[in-house]
Amino acid sequence: MRTVYRLLGLVRRYGARRVEQACSLSLDLDVVSVTKIASMLERATETSTRRCRRRSATPRPDSPATPPNSAPPQHH
């Protein structure tokens, strides 16, 4: 519930349009954090077209973590 109230506070402070833009960009980047959304609004970066690379703990299926022909590192 605190999250909802915090988002409503951001809407009162920055306006619904800007908060909607920040939330949309946040979801595009897979970042679901009201703190990050508030930071975007404070810095006025909610309309930024620059996209950050998404960090993922697991590699995408089309890009293996290690090339198939590579040998494991040797420890001496």
Secondary structure, DSSP 8 states (H G I E B T S, - for coil): -HHHHHHHHHHHHH-HHHHHHHHHHHHHTT---HHHHHHHHHHT-TT---------SS--TTS-SS-TT-------
